[in-house]
Amino acid sequence: MALTKLERRAKIKMRVRKIVSGSAERPRMSIFRSNKEIYAQLIDDTQGVTLLATSSKAKDIAAATGTKTEKAALVGKLIAEKAIAAGINAVVFDRNGYLYHGRVKQLADAAREGGLKF
């Protein structure tokens, strides 16, 4: 029997999460992509806390016009700015079971341009 999209993504997510783990000095940058929005957060897995978070629902990004891919790039730049202001320069990227393509790739590239090291 074939897997549904959600079951397939859950398997990929668990495969990635076995390997990827964040710490205080190098947190995990987790992505969530819905049909309309995209969210990014920096997580310290040793203490189980979210250090920073942002999304395409943030006021300055939501007010911007453009495609969902362009908004994903703005989210990547914003999370990089917040991270550098908080003293975080390096992160571990967690694509959360999504393909590294489209909005996820755009967000990651923009975060790299913003100064984060993956």
N, CA, C and O of each residue as an XYZ file, in Angstrom:
472
protein
N       0.834     -1.184      0.000
C       0.000      0.000      0.000
C       0.873      1.239      0.000
O       1.872      1.297      0.717
N       0.511      2.216     -0.786
C       1.314      3.436     -0.917
C       1.119      4.348      0.292
O       0.049      4.382      0.901
N       2.159      5.072      0.618
C       2.097      6.027      1.725
C       1.416      7.315      1.277
O       1.499      7.710      0.114
N       0.744      7.957      2.224
C       0.191      9.270      1.921
C       1.322     10.286      1.980
O       2.429      9.966      2.414
N       1.046     11.510      1.543
C       2.068     12.556      1.579
C       2.550     12.818      3.004
O       3.746     12.980      3.247
N       1.602     12.857      3.943
C       1.972     13.137      5.334
C       2.792     12.009      5.943
O       3.733     12.263      6.695
N       2.445     10.765      5.628
C       3.205      9.629      6.142
C       4.616      9.617      5.564
O       5.576      9.325      6.276
N       4.744      9.928      4.293
C       6.048      9.980      3.643
C       6.919     11.063      4.274
O       8.097     10.843      4.556
N       6.317     12.247      4.494
C       7.062     13.343      5.100
C       7.472     13.007      6.527
O       8.572     13.362      6.951
N       6.605     12.327      7.276
C       6.924     11.942      8.652
C       8.116     10.989      8.684
O       8.974     11.103      9.560
N       8.180     10.047      7.736
C       9.318      9.130      7.672
C      10.611      9.885      7.380
O      11.639      9.638      8.011
N      10.554     10.806      6.421
C      11.744     11.585      6.071
C      12.165     12.439      7.267
O      13.351     12.544      7.578
N      11.180     13.050      7.934
C      11.457     13.914      9.077
C      12.165     13.141     10.188
O      13.127     13.641     10.771
N      11.705     11.941     10.482
C      12.334     11.146     11.526
C      13.739     10.703     11.127
O      14.629     10.629     11.974
N      13.943     10.409      9.850
C      15.263     10.026      9.358
C      16.249     11.185      9.538
O      17.398     10.974      9.928
N      15.793     12.409      9.252
C      16.657     13.579      9.378
C      16.905     13.907     10.847
O      18.024     14.249     11.227
N      15.848     13.803     11.687
C      15.974     14.187     13.089
C      16.850     13.229     13.896
O      17.323     13.593     14.973
N      17.078     11.998     13.391
C      17.994     11.088     14.073
C      19.401     11.669     14.061
O      20.187     11.436     14.979
N      19.711     12.429     13.013
C      21.064     12.940     12.807
C      21.210     14.376     13.297
O      22.192     14.712     13.959
N      20.229     15.229     12.970
C      20.322     16.670     13.216
C      19.867     16.997     14.627
O      18.762     16.639     15.035
N      20.734     17.683     15.369
C      20.397     18.130     16.716
C      21.057     19.477     16.966
O      22.183     19.713     16.529
N      20.362     20.351     17.664
C      20.880     21.691     17.919
C      21.385     21.840     19.337
O      20.972     21.113     20.241
N      22.286     22.793     19.521
C      22.812     23.104     20.843
C      22.724     24.613     21.050
O      22.271     25.334     20.160
N      23.149     25.092     22.207
C      23.054     26.520     22.491
C      23.945     27.338     21.554
O      23.546     28.409     21.095
N      25.160     26.832     21.268
C      26.071     27.577     20.408
C      25.790     27.358     18.920
O      26.134     28.198     18.089
N      25.158     26.217     18.584
C      24.798     25.936     17.194
C      23.387     25.336     17.154
O      23.227     24.119     17.063
N      22.366     26.201     17.222
C      20.989     25.703     17.294
C      20.502     25.120     15.969
O      21.096     25.335     14.912
N      19.406     24.381     16.064
C      18.776     23.774     14.888
C      17.785     24.778     14.318
O      16.919     25.284     15.033
N      17.919     25.066     13.014
C      16.984     25.967     12.341
C      15.922     25.097     11.677
O      16.172     24.463     10.651
N      14.738     25.078     12.276
C      13.652     24.232     11.800
C      12.692     25.062     10.957
O      12.373     26.200     11.300
N      12.236     24.481      9.856
C      11.346     25.140      8.909
C       9.989     24.453      8.947
O       9.915     23.225      9.001
N       8.918     25.233      8.920
C       7.585     24.671      8.692
C       6.955     25.447      7.554
O       6.962     26.678      7.542
N       6.413     24.716      6.605
C       5.848     25.330      5.410
C       4.383     24.918      5.301
O       4.076     23.737      5.139
N       3.478     25.896      5.391
C       2.067     25.605      5.149
C       1.752     26.043      3.724
O       2.642     26.482      2.995
N       0.500     25.926      3.330
C       0.145     26.321      1.971
C       0.312     27.816      1.739
O       0.653     28.236      0.633
N       0.074     28.629      2.777
C       0.146     30.082      2.610
C       1.392     30.701      3.232
O       1.955     31.646      2.679
N       1.820     30.185      4.359
C       2.884     30.829      5.134
C       4.110     29.922      5.230
O       4.078     28.754      4.843
N       5.205     30.505      5.765
C       6.414     29.728      6.068
C       6.963     30.238      7.397
O       6.974     31.442      7.653
N       7.412     29.324      8.230
C       7.874     29.648      9.569
C       9.291     29.113      9.745
O       9.645     28.080      9.176
N      10.104     29.820     10.538
C      11.458     29.372     10.851
C      11.717     29.633     12.322
O      11.339     30.678     12.852
N      12.362     28.683     12.976
C      12.723     28.898     14.368
C      14.070     28.263     14.677
O      14.458     27.265     14.070
N      14.774     28.857     15.629
C      16.054     28.337     16.091
C      15.818     27.650     17.425
O      15.289     28.254     18.358
N      16.213     26.379     17.515
C      15.886     25.553     18.669
C      17.152     24.994     19.301
O      18.030     24.486     18.604
N      17.242     25.091     20.636
C      18.303     24.454     21.411
C      17.741     23.134     21.915
O      16.941     23.123     22.851
N      18.147     22.014     21.307
C      17.587     20.715     21.655
C      18.108     20.179     22.986
O      17.473     19.309     23.581
N      19.247     20.677     23.467
C      19.768     20.177     24.737
C      18.874     20.614     25.891
O      18.673     19.855     26.839
N      18.333     21.835     25.821
C      17.431     22.330     26.861
C      15.967     22.258     26.434
O      15.070     22.412     27.263
N      15.725     22.025     25.141
C      14.355     21.931     24.659
C      13.640     23.262     24.592
O      12.446     23.341     24.883
N      14.359     24.318     24.209
C      13.743     25.646     24.138
C      13.937     26.249     22.745
O      14.912     25.966     22.048
N      12.980     27.083     22.372
C      13.080     27.837     21.127
C      13.768     29.148     21.441
O      13.307     29.900     22.300
N      14.865     29.433     20.755
C      15.627     30.662     21.006
C      15.055     31.841     20.231
O      14.900     32.929     20.786
N      14.743     31.641     18.967
C      14.199     32.687     18.096
C      13.177     32.079     17.164
O      13.234     30.890     16.850
N      12.242     32.901     16.724
C      11.275     32.429     15.733
C      10.800     33.606     14.898
O      10.731     34.739     15.375
N      10.478     33.325     13.664
C       9.880     34.329     12.792
C       9.080     33.605     11.714
O       9.236     32.402     11.507
N       8.230     34.351     11.042
C       7.411     33.745     10.001
C       7.019     34.799      8.984
O       7.326     35.982      9.132
N       6.336     34.343      7.955
C       5.852     35.275      6.935
C       4.643     36.049      7.443
O       4.102     36.883      6.717
N       4.211     35.793      8.662
C       3.123     36.562      9.276
C       3.638     37.803     10.004
O       2.838     38.617     10.465
N       4.948     37.962     10.114
C       5.524     39.154     10.749
C       5.052     40.391      9.993
O       4.888     40.358      8.774
N       4.835     41.483     10.727
C       4.202     42.670     10.147
C       4.879     43.181      8.881
O       4.206     43.437      7.883
N       6.196     43.330      8.911
C       6.893     43.892      7.748
C       6.878     42.932      6.556
O       6.875     43.382      5.410
N       6.868     41.635      6.802
C       6.840     40.666      5.703
C       5.425     40.507      5.161
O       5.229     40.414      3.949
N       4.434     40.474      6.059
C       3.046     40.324      5.625
C       2.602     41.523      4.802
O       1.764     41.387      3.910
N       3.154     42.699      5.092
C       2.789     43.909      4.350
C       3.429     43.931      2.966
O       2.938     44.603      2.060
N       4.528     43.192      2.808
C       5.221     43.180      1.524
C       4.414     42.405      0.487
O       3.782     41.395      0.797
N       4.447     42.893     -0.729
C       3.763     42.170     -1.801
C       4.782     41.310     -2.521
O       5.969     41.633     -2.558
N       4.319     40.233     -3.083
C       5.207     39.334     -3.810
C       4.734     37.909     -3.695
O       3.718     37.626     -3.059
N       5.472     37.017     -4.310
C       5.107     35.607     -4.281
C       5.490     34.992     -2.941
O       6.192     35.605     -2.137
N       5.018     33.772     -2.719
C       5.355     33.065     -1.483
C       6.857     32.793     -1.411
O       7.436     32.783     -0.325
N       7.483     32.573     -2.559
C       8.919     32.322     -2.597
C       9.696     33.572     -2.197
O      10.692     33.483     -1.481
N       9.242     34.734     -2.659
C       9.901     35.990     -2.283
C       9.732     36.263     -0.793
O      10.651     36.762     -0.143
N       8.563     35.937     -0.252
C       8.349     36.126      1.187
C       9.212     35.170      1.992
O       9.666     35.521      3.081
N       9.448     33.964      1.475
C      10.326     33.008      2.154
C      11.742     33.560      2.250
O      12.420     33.368      3.260
N      12.189     34.247      1.200
C      13.516     34.868      1.230
C      13.567     35.969      2.294
O      14.581     36.122      2.976
N      12.487     36.732      2.440
C      12.444     37.771      3.470
C      12.489     37.157      4.870
O      13.120     37.713      5.769
N      11.827     36.022      5.058
C      11.865     35.330      6.344
C      13.291     34.863      6.644
O      13.749     34.954      7.783
N      13.990     34.364      5.622
C      15.373     33.928      5.802
C      16.290     35.075      6.212
O      17.141     34.915      7.086
N      16.114     36.220      5.582
C      16.918     37.394      5.951
C      16.606     37.849      7.371
O      17.511     38.206      8.124
N      15.313     37.836      7.740
C      14.901     38.289      9.070
C      15.432     37.364     10.158
O      15.903     37.842     11.190
N      15.367     36.053      9.951
C      15.868     35.121     10.966
C      17.382     35.254     11.107
O      17.914     35.096     12.205
N      18.080     35.541     10.008
C      19.533     35.738     10.073
C      19.870     36.999     10.860
O      20.790     36.999     11.678
N      19.124     38.075     10.612
C      19.358     39.322     11.347
C      19.134     39.123     12.843
O      19.945     39.559     13.660
N      18.027     38.460     13.200
C      17.721     38.222     14.613
C      18.788     37.342     15.259
O      19.190     37.588     16.396
N      19.248     36.313     14.535
C      20.233     35.389     15.086
C      21.567     36.092     15.329
O      22.190     35.907     16.375
N      21.997     36.886     14.373
C      23.276     37.582     14.531
C      23.198     38.606     15.658
O      24.165     38.807     16.393
N      22.030     39.258     15.788
C      21.842     40.197     16.898
C      21.885     39.471     18.248
O      22.296     40.054     19.251
N      21.466     38.214     18.274
C      21.482     37.421     19.505
C      22.825     36.715     19.717
O      22.997     36.011     20.712
N      23.774     36.892     18.798
C      25.094     36.305     18.944
C      25.212     34.896     18.389
O      26.137     34.169     18.753
N      24.302     34.496     17.522
C      24.343     33.169     16.915
C      24.819     33.325     15.474
O      24.193     34.026     14.679
N      25.925     32.671     15.142
C      26.490     32.776     13.791
C      26.338     31.505     12.977
O      26.305     31.558     11.748
N      26.244     30.349     13.651
C      26.177     29.072     12.945
C      24.946     28.301     13.405
O      24.595     28.311     14.585
N      24.297     27.636     12.458
C      23.117     26.830     12.762
C      23.214     25.489     12.041
O      24.037     25.309     11.143
N      22.358     24.552     12.448
C      22.187     23.276     11.766
C      20.836     23.363     11.080
O      19.839     23.665     11.735
N      20.772     23.108      9.783
C      19.534     23.277      9.028
C      18.692     22.010      9.082
O      19.164     20.917      8.767
N      17.431     22.178      9.488
C      16.472     21.074      9.539
C      15.347     21.401      8.571
O      14.512     22.263      8.845
N      15.328     20.707      7.433
C      14.323     21.002      6.412
C      12.975     20.382      6.740
O      12.001     20.586      6.015
N      12.913     19.616      7.845
C      11.650     19.139      8.405
C      10.885     18.216      7.462
O       9.654     18.219      7.473
N      11.572     17.440      6.660
C      10.908     16.502      5.777
C      10.502     17.064      4.432
O      10.010     16.327      3.578
N      10.698     18.361      4.227
C      10.359     18.975      2.944
C      11.541     18.826      1.998
O      12.685     18.722      2.440
N      11.269     18.815      0.710
C      12.341     18.780     -0.264
C      13.109     20.093     -0.232
O      12.515     21.152     -0.028
N      14.410     20.036     -0.430
C      15.234     21.252     -0.460
C      15.060     21.882     -1.839
O      15.918     21.758     -2.713
N      13.943     22.550     -2.004
C      13.568     23.106     -3.294
C      12.541     24.198     -3.050
O      11.811     24.149     -2.061
N      12.475     25.176     -3.934
C      11.436     26.196     -3.853
C      11.586     27.104     -2.646
O      12.636     27.711     -2.437
N      10.508     27.191     -1.843
C      10.499     28.108     -0.710
C      11.512     27.737      0.359
O      12.112     28.619      0.973
N      11.712     26.441      0.592
C      12.677     26.006      1.609
C      14.094     26.399      1.187
O      14.864     26.906      2.003
N      14.434     26.172     -0.055
C      15.758     26.534     -0.576
C      15.949     28.047     -0.561
O      17.025     28.534     -0.213
N      14.912     28.792     -0.935
C      14.992     30.250     -0.957
C      15.250     30.803      0.445
O      16.065     31.708      0.621
N      14.552     30.254      1.436
C      14.735     30.688      2.817
C      16.162     30.399      3.276
O      16.796     31.252      3.898
N      16.671     29.209      2.977
C      18.025     28.829      3.392
C      19.075     29.711      2.726
O      20.019     30.153      3.381
N      18.917     29.969      1.426
C      19.875     30.813      0.712
C      19.880     32.236      1.268
O      20.939     32.845      1.417
N      18.697     32.760      1.572
C      18.616     34.120      2.118
C      19.238     34.190      3.505
O      19.858     35.195      3.851
N      19.080     33.128      4.311
C      19.693     33.109      5.634
C      21.216     33.065      5.519
O      21.917     33.686      6.318
N      21.730     32.333      4.527
C      23.178     32.308      4.290
C      23.677     33.679      3.879
O      24.710     34.139      4.366
N      22.943     34.342      2.975
C      23.334     35.688      2.562
C      23.287     36.660      3.723
O      24.061     37.616      3.774
N      22.372     36.413      4.664
C      22.262     37.275      5.848
C      23.387     37.082      6.840
O      23.513     37.864      7.782
N      24.214     36.054      6.655
C      25.383     35.880      7.505
C      25.402     34.602      8.331
O      26.378     34.359      9.041
N      24.361     33.776      8.266
C      24.372     32.524      9.008
C      25.205     31.480      8.291
O      25.221     31.419      7.062
N      25.895     30.662      9.066
C      26.685     29.575      8.496
C      25.987     28.265      8.797
O      25.630     27.993      9.944
N      25.788     27.438      7.749
C      25.135     26.135      7.911
C      26.208     25.072      7.902
O      25.902     23.886      8.025
